[in-house]
Amino acid sequence: MIKLITFFAVFLPIFSFGQNVEINTSGKSISDIIPINWKILDLEKGDLNQDGITDLVFAIQNTDKENIKLNDGLGTDTVDLNQRILGIYFGTKLGLYKQQLISENFIILRDSPTMEEPFEGFKIGEKGFLEINFRFWYSAGSWSMSNHKYKFQFKKDDFVLVGYDSNESNRASGESSDYSVNFLTKKIKVMKGNFSSDKTETVVRKRFILKTPFTIKSIGKPFEKDFEGIFL
């Protein structure tokens, strides 16, 4: 569930990064961790590293009014260009959450007035799998729409991409493409069809070789890395 809550943090040991932002490296709760005047876009709890202790994953956004731009054209009246941050904190036996990962790029901005909110939130599944979901839909300027699911697993001190699924379609032509990548079995499945007709879909399956796994850190900003014709 997407949540919009602003917290005022209690200061603890801090970690500084872009735009002079300081985020606490540990805390007893989310309100102890996030910077002052930032809002929560989504927050999930679960056992990501499978140690039997609850962990936190969250997406937050600054609320600086200077970065909210007025729009006099189509779409929303304003565009919020404030920075977004992905944070993952592991729980400890002492009752604290300690910083494991911070990404300034992975949570995409809603940077167009005709764009619906692209970030659809997190899900923590069995065995600690972390899903990060996006959806693209525009009220004007584009006929394309798509859904994307990244699936990560904590391995060797990093969050490794183990699965990626997407559906892309064109509202004008009806053409659609479904991609499913299993990075554990090294297999890709691609289905193409048209949702406006009964045409038989074409299905292509292939294997791939990947020497270095993708991670949240190595991906950086989603949809910019070309992998087997798919932009991760």
C-alpha contacts under 8 A as a table, 3 or more apart, distances in Angstrom:
res1	aa1	res2	aa2	distance
1	M	42	D	6.69
1	M	121	G	6.89
2	I	41	L	5.63
2	I	42	D	4.87
2	I	43	L	7.76
2	I	120	E	7.39
2	I	121	G	6.43
3	K	40	I	6.03
3	K	41	L	5.19
3	K	42	D	5.35
3	K	43	L	7.50
4	L	39	K	5.93
4	L	40	I	5.32
4	L	41	L	5.52
4	L	42	D	7.71
5	I	39	K	5.02
5	I	40	I	5.31
5	I	41	L	7.69
6	T	37	N	5.94
6	T	38	W	5.62
6	T	39	K	4.18
6	T	40	I	6.57
7	F	31	S	5.78
7	F	34	I	7.41
7	F	35	P	7.86
7	F	36	I	6.45
7	F	37	N	6.15
7	F	38	W	6.53
7	F	39	K	6.63
8	F	31	S	6.70
8	F	34	I	7.95
8	F	35	P	7.18
8	F	36	I	4.76
8	F	37	N	6.11
9	A	31	S	5.27
9	A	32	D	4.96
9	A	33	I	6.37
9	A	34	I	6.06
9	A	35	P	5.95
9	A	36	I	5.43
10	V	31	S	7.17
10	V	32	D	5.01
10	V	33	I	7.56
11	F	14	I	7.68
11	F	24	N	6.95
11	F	32	D	6.92
11	F	33	I	7.99
12	L	24	N	5.63
12	L	25	T	7.37
12	L	26	S	6.92
12	L	27	G	7.11
12	L	32	D	7.37
12	L	33	I	7.79
13	P	24	N	5.44
13	P	25	T	5.73
13	P	26	S	6.84
14	I	22	E	5.94
14	I	23	I	5.29
14	I	24	N	4.03
14	I	25	T	5.30
15	F	22	E	5.46
15	F	23	I	5.24
15	F	24	N	5.95
15	F	25	T	6.04
16	S	20	N	6.60
16	S	21	V	5.64
16	S	22	E	4.40
16	S	23	I	6.44
17	F	20	N	6.11
17	F	21	V	5.63
17	F	22	E	6.64
18	G	21	V	6.05
18	G	104	E	7.99
21	V	35	P	7.30
22	E	35	P	6.22
23	I	33	I	6.20
23	I	34	I	5.59
23	I	35	P	5.34
24	N	27	G	7.15
24	N	32	D	7.19
24	N	33	I	4.70
24	N	34	I	6.50
24	N	35	P	7.43
25	T	33	I	6.85
25	T	98	K	5.97
25	T	99	Q	5.08
26	S	32	D	7.58
26	S	33	I	6.24
26	S	89	Y	7.86
26	S	96	L	6.54
26	S	97	Y	5.35
26	S	98	K	4.43
26	S	99	Q	6.02
27	G	30	I	7.12
27	G	31	S	8.00
27	G	32	D	4.99
27	G	33	I	5.53
27	G	96	L	5.39
27	G	97	Y	5.38
27	G	98	K	6.91
28	K	32	D	6.36
28	K	95	G	6.31
28	K	96	L	4.62
28	K	97	Y	5.96
29	S	32	D	5.38
29	S	33	I	6.82
29	S	96	L	7.58
29	S	97	Y	7.15
30	I	33	I	5.15
30	I	34	I	6.38
31	S	34	I	6.06
34	I	38	W	6.93
34	I	60	I	7.84
35	P	38	W	5.83
37	N	62	N	6.68
37	N	63	T	6.15
37	N	64	D	7.99
38	W	60	I	6.41
38	W	61	Q	5.44
38	W	62	N	4.44
38	W	63	T	5.63
39	K	60	I	5.47
39	K	61	Q	5.38
39	K	62	N	6.43
39	K	63	T	6.89
40	I	43	L	7.01
40	I	58	F	7.23
40	I	59	A	6.04
40	I	60	I	4.43
40	I	61	Q	6.56
41	L	58	F	7.50
41	L	59	A	5.33
41	L	60	I	5.31
41	L	61	Q	6.95
41	L	121	G	7.82
42	D	58	F	5.56
42	D	59	A	5.33
42	D	60	I	7.23
42	D	121	G	5.83
42	D	122	F	7.09
43	L	56	L	7.21
43	L	57	V	5.88
43	L	58	F	4.35
43	L	59	A	6.62
43	L	122	F	7.42
44	E	56	L	5.99
44	E	57	V	5.44
44	E	58	F	6.41
44	E	122	F	6.57
44	E	123	K	6.89
44	E	124	I	7.20
45	K	54	T	6.28
45	K	55	D	5.54
45	K	56	L	4.82
45	K	57	V	6.49
45	K	124	I	7.33
46	G	53	I	7.99
46	G	54	T	5.02
46	G	55	D	5.28
46	G	56	L	6.74
46	G	124	I	5.99
46	G	125	G	8.00
46	G	128	G	7.16
47	D	50	Q	5.30
47	D	51	D	6.96
47	D	52	G	6.36
47	D	53	I	5.92
47	D	54	T	4.80
47	D	55	D	5.40
47	D	124	I	7.87
47	D	127	K	7.86
47	D	128	G	5.56
48	L	54	T	7.66
48	L	55	D	6.23
48	L	90	F	7.72
48	L	124	I	7.41
48	L	127	K	7.49
48	L	128	G	4.11
48	L	129	F	6.75
48	L	130	L	7.24
48	L	153	Q	7.62
48	L	154	F	6.72
49	N	90	F	7.71
49	N	128	G	6.26
49	N	154	F	5.94
50	Q	53	I	7.43
50	Q	127	K	6.72
50	Q	128	G	6.22
53	I	90	F	7.96
53	I	91	G	5.71
53	I	92	T	6.73
53	I	93	K	7.40
54	T	90	F	7.25
54	T	91	G	5.52
55	D	88	I	7.65
55	D	89	Y	5.91
55	D	90	F	4.54
55	D	91	G	4.82
55	D	97	Y	7.09
56	L	87	G	7.92
56	L	88	I	5.70
56	L	89	Y	5.09
56	L	90	F	6.36
56	L	91	G	7.44
56	L	97	Y	7.50
57	V	86	L	7.48
57	V	87	G	5.69
57	V	88	I	4.45
57	V	89	Y	6.42
57	V	122	F	7.83
58	F	86	L	5.87
58	F	87	G	5.28
58	F	88	I	6.56
59	A	84	R	6.92
59	A	85	I	5.59
59	A	86	L	4.62
59	A	87	G	6.34
59	A	107	I	7.10
60	I	84	R	5.57
60	I	85	I	5.36
60	I	86	L	6.72
61	Q	82	N	6.41
61	Q	83	Q	5.70
61	Q	84	R	4.32
61	Q	85	I	6.40
62	N	82	N	5.36
62	N	83	Q	5.73
62	N	84	R	6.68
63	T	67	N	8.00
63	T	82	N	6.57
64	D	67	N	5.80
64	D	68	I	7.31
64	D	82	N	6.67
65	K	68	I	5.28
66	E	69	K	7.53
67	N	80	D	6.24
67	N	81	L	5.29
67	N	82	N	5.36
68	I	78	T	6.41
68	I	79	V	5.61
68	I	80	D	4.39
68	I	81	L	5.89
68	I	82	N	7.01
69	K	78	T	5.38
69	K	79	V	5.14
69	K	80	D	6.39
69	K	81	L	7.40
70	L	77	D	5.98
70	L	78	T	4.41
70	L	79	V	6.47
71	N	74	L	7.82
71	N	75	G	7.97
71	N	76	T	6.94
71	N	77	D	4.97
71	N	78	T	5.18
71	N	79	V	6.98
71	N	113	P	7.15
72	D	77	D	6.51
73	G	77	D	7.89
74	L	113	P	6.84
74	L	114	T	6.50
74	L	140	A	7.52
75	G	113	P	4.66
75	G	114	T	4.41
75	G	115	M	7.67
75	G	139	S	7.23
75	G	140	A	7.73
76	T	79	V	7.10
76	T	113	P	4.86
76	T	114	T	6.62
77	D	113	P	7.27
78	T	113	P	6.86
79	V	110	R	7.33
79	V	111	D	6.11
79	V	112	S	6.53
79	V	113	P	5.86
80	D	109	L	7.93
80	D	110	R	7.01
80	D	111	D	6.75
81	L	109	L	6.79
81	L	110	R	7.46
81	L	111	D	6.17
83	Q	104	E	7.54
83	Q	109	L	7.74
84	R	104	E	6.36
84	R	105	N	7.37
84	R	107	I	6.08
84	R	108	I	7.39
84	R	109	L	7.08
85	I	102	I	7.01
85	I	103	S	5.75
85	I	104	E	4.74
85	I	105	N	6.94
85	I	106	F	7.44
85	I	107	I	6.39
86	L	101	L	7.93
86	L	102	I	5.71
86	L	103	S	5.06
86	L	104	E	6.51
86	L	105	N	7.86
86	L	106	F	6.66
86	L	107	I	6.29
87	G	99	Q	7.58
87	G	100	Q	7.83
87	G	101	L	5.79
87	G	102	I	4.70
87	G	103	S	6.61
88	I	99	Q	6.28
88	I	100	Q	5.58
88	I	101	L	5.08
88	I	102	I	6.56
89	Y	97	Y	5.48
89	Y	98	K	5.02
89	Y	99	Q	4.37
89	Y	100	Q	5.13
89	Y	101	L	6.93
90	F	97	Y	5.28
90	F	98	K	5.27
90	F	99	Q	6.48
90	F	100	Q	6.33
91	G	95	G	6.71
91	G	96	L	5.82
91	G	97	Y	4.37
91	G	98	K	6.36
92	T	95	G	5.49
92	T	96	L	5.43
92	T	97	Y	6.14
92	T	98	K	7.33
93	K	96	L	7.42
99	Q	102	I	7.62
103	S	106	F	6.02
103	S	216	I	7.83
103	S	217	K	7.10
103	S	220	G	7.61
104	E	107	I	7.46
105	N	108	I	6.90
105	N	220	G	5.77
105	N	221	K	4.92
105	N	222	P	7.94
106	F	216	I	7.41
106	F	220	G	5.94
106	F	221	K	4.90
106	F	222	P	6.07
107	I	119	F	6.83
107	I	221	K	7.74
108	I	118	P	6.86
108	I	119	F	6.62
108	I	221	K	7.57
108	I	222	P	7.65
109	L	118	P	7.34
109	L	119	F	7.97
110	R	113	P	7.86
110	R	115	M	6.51
110	R	116	E	7.09
110	R	117	E	5.62
110	R	118	P	6.27
111	D	115	M	7.40
112	S	115	M	5.21
114	T	138	Y	5.32
114	T	139	S	5.22
114	T	140	A	5.70
114	T	141	G	7.41
115	M	118	P	7.65
115	M	136	F	7.31
115	M	137	W	6.04
115	M	138	Y	4.53
115	M	139	S	6.58
116	E	136	F	6.78
116	E	137	W	5.64
116	E	138	Y	6.12
116	E	139	S	7.75
117	E	120	E	7.51
117	E	135	R	7.53
117	E	136	F	7.61
118	P	134	F	5.24
118	P	135	R	4.82
118	P	136	F	5.41
118	P	137	W	7.75
119	F	133	N	6.37
119	F	134	F	4.70
119	F	135	R	6.49
120	E	132	I	7.62
120	E	133	N	5.12
120	E	134	F	5.11
120	E	135	R	6.54
121	G	132	I	6.08
121	G	133	N	5.64
121	G	134	F	7.46
122	F	130	L	7.08
122	F	131	E	5.51
122	F	132	I	4.83
122	F	133	N	6.42
123	K	130	L	5.93
123	K	131	E	5.01
123	K	132	I	6.79
124	I	128	G	6.17
124	I	129	F	5.67
124	I	130	L	4.73
124	I	131	E	6.26
125	G	128	G	5.68
125	G	129	F	5.04
125	G	130	L	6.43
125	G	131	E	7.69
126	E	129	F	6.17
128	G	153	Q	6.55
128	G	154	F	7.51
129	F	151	K	6.50
129	F	152	F	5.73
129	F	153	Q	5.05
129	F	154	F	7.76
130	L	150	Y	8.00
130	L	151	K	5.58
130	L	152	F	5.04
130	L	153	Q	6.30
131	E	149	K	6.51
131	E	150	Y	5.50
131	E	151	K	4.55
131	E	152	F	6.42
132	I	149	K	5.86
132	I	150	Y	5.20
132	I	151	K	6.64
133	N	147	N	7.60
133	N	148	H	5.74
133	N	149	K	4.64
133	N	150	Y	6.41
134	F	147	N	5.89
134	F	148	H	5.12
134	F	149	K	6.56
135	R	145	M	7.60
135	R	146	S	5.71
135	R	147	N	4.43
135	R	148	H	6.22
136	F	144	S	7.98
136	F	145	M	5.32
136	F	146	S	5.17
136	F	147	N	6.47
137	W	144	S	7.01
137	W	145	M	4.85
137	W	146	S	6.92
138	Y	141	G	6.79
138	Y	142	S	6.00
138	Y	143	W	7.30
138	Y	144	S	7.65
138	Y	145	M	7.33
139	S	142	S	7.59
140	A	143	W	7.66
143	W	170	N	5.49
143	W	171	R	5.28
143	W	172	A	6.15
144	S	168	E	7.18
144	S	169	S	5.72
144	S	170	N	4.42
144	S	171	R	6.14
145	M	168	E	5.93
145	M	169	S	5.57
145	M	170	N	6.39
145	M	171	R	7.39
146	S	166	S	7.02
146	S	167	N	5.38
146	S	168	E	4.28
146	S	169	S	6.28
147	N	166	S	5.40
147	N	167	N	5.29
147	N	168	E	6.69
148	H	164	Y	7.45
148	H	165	D	5.81
148	H	166	S	4.33
148	H	167	N	6.71
149	K	164	Y	5.69
149	K	165	D	5.19
149	K	166	S	6.29
150	Y	161	L	7.13
150	Y	163	G	6.10
150	Y	164	Y	4.79
150	Y	165	D	6.80
151	K	161	L	5.88
151	K	162	V	5.74
151	K	163	G	4.84
151	K	164	Y	6.10
152	F	159	F	5.70
152	F	160	V	5.23
152	F	161	L	4.46
152	F	162	V	5.48
152	F	163	G	6.97
152	F	215	T	7.74
153	Q	159	F	5.35
153	Q	160	V	5.34
153	Q	161	L	6.61
153	Q	162	V	6.60
154	F	157	D	6.69
154	F	158	D	5.57
154	F	159	F	4.43
154	F	160	V	6.16
155	K	158	D	5.42
155	K	159	F	6.15
155	K	160	V	6.43
158	D	215	T	6.91
158	D	216	I	7.99
159	F	215	T	5.44
159	F	216	I	6.01
160	V	213	P	6.49
160	V	214	F	5.89
160	V	215	T	4.36
160	V	216	I	6.85
161	L	164	Y	7.65
161	L	183	F	7.01
161	L	213	P	6.94
161	L	214	F	5.41
161	L	215	T	5.39
161	L	216	I	7.30
162	V	182	N	6.19
162	V	183	F	4.72
162	V	184	L	5.82
163	G	180	S	7.57
163	G	181	V	5.60
163	G	182	N	4.80
163	G	183	F	5.65
163	G	184	L	7.68
164	Y	179	Y	7.80
164	Y	180	S	5.87
164	Y	181	V	5.10
164	Y	182	N	6.81
165	D	178	D	7.53
165	D	179	Y	5.53
165	D	180	S	4.46
165	D	181	V	6.32
166	S	178	D	5.74
166	S	179	Y	5.22
166	S	180	S	6.66
167	N	176	S	7.22
167	N	177	S	5.80
167	N	178	D	4.47
167	N	179	Y	6.48
168	E	176	S	5.53
168	E	177	S	5.19
168	E	178	D	6.40
169	S	174	G	6.47
169	S	175	E	5.55
169	S	176	S	4.05
169	S	177	S	6.31
170	N	173	S	5.61
170	N	174	G	5.18
170	N	175	E	5.51
170	N	176	S	6.52
171	R	174	G	5.40
171	R	175	E	7.84
173	S	194	N	7.87
173	S	196	S	7.92
174	G	194	N	5.00
174	G	195	F	5.29
174	G	196	S	5.25
175	E	192	K	7.54
175	E	193	G	5.89
175	E	194	N	4.32
175	E	195	F	6.59
175	E	196	S	7.91
176	S	192	K	5.71
176	S	193	G	5.33
176	S	194	N	5.46
176	S	195	F	6.78
177	S	190	V	7.08
177	S	191	M	5.66
177	S	192	K	4.50
177	S	193	G	6.57
178	D	189	K	7.99
178	D	190	V	5.65
178	D	191	M	5.03
178	D	192	K	6.44
179	Y	188	I	7.31
179	Y	189	K	5.90
179	Y	190	V	4.75
179	Y	191	M	6.66
180	S	188	I	5.73
180	S	189	K	5.16
180	S	190	V	6.55
181	V	186	K	7.52
181	V	187	K	6.02
181	V	188	I	4.54
181	V	189	K	6.53
182	N	185	T	5.66
182	N	186	K	5.66
182	N	187	K	5.37
182	N	188	I	6.40
183	F	186	K	4.78
183	F	187	K	6.83
186	K	207	R	5.64
186	K	208	F	5.47
186	K	209	I	6.70
186	K	210	L	7.72
187	K	205	R	7.21
187	K	206	K	5.82
187	K	207	R	4.48
187	K	208	F	6.26
188	I	205	R	5.66
188	I	206	K	5.37
188	I	207	R	6.15
188	I	208	F	7.57
189	K	203	V	7.11
189	K	204	V	5.79
189	K	205	R	4.58
189	K	206	K	6.74
190	V	203	V	5.69
190	V	204	V	5.12
190	V	205	R	6.43
191	M	201	E	6.29
191	M	202	T	5.57
191	M	203	V	4.51
191	M	204	V	6.47
192	K	201	E	5.33
192	K	202	T	5.26
192	K	203	V	6.67
193	G	199	K	6.63
193	G	200	T	6.68
193	G	201	E	4.47
193	G	202	T	6.59
194	N	197	S	5.81
194	N	198	D	7.46
194	N	199	K	6.56
194	N	201	E	7.61
195	F	198	D	7.51
210	L	213	P	6.53
214	F	218	S	5.96
214	F	219	I	6.39
215	T	218	S	5.10
215	T	219	I	6.00
216	I	219	I	5.40
216	I	220	G	6.37
217	K	220	G	5.34
219	I	222	P	6.33
219	I	224	E	7.99
219	I	225	K	6.93
219	I	232	L	7.40
221	K	224	E	6.54
222	P	225	K	7.40
222	P	231	F	7.89
222	P	232	L	5.73
223	F	226	D	7.85
223	F	231	F	4.69
223	F	232	L	4.44
224	E	231	F	5.72
224	E	232	L	6.23
225	K	230	I	7.91
225	K	231	F	5.18
225	K	232	L	5.23
226	D	229	G	5.87
226	D	230	I	5.56
226	D	231	F	4.51
226	D	232	L	6.43
227	F	230	I	5.07
227	F	231	F	6.06
227	F	232	L	6.75
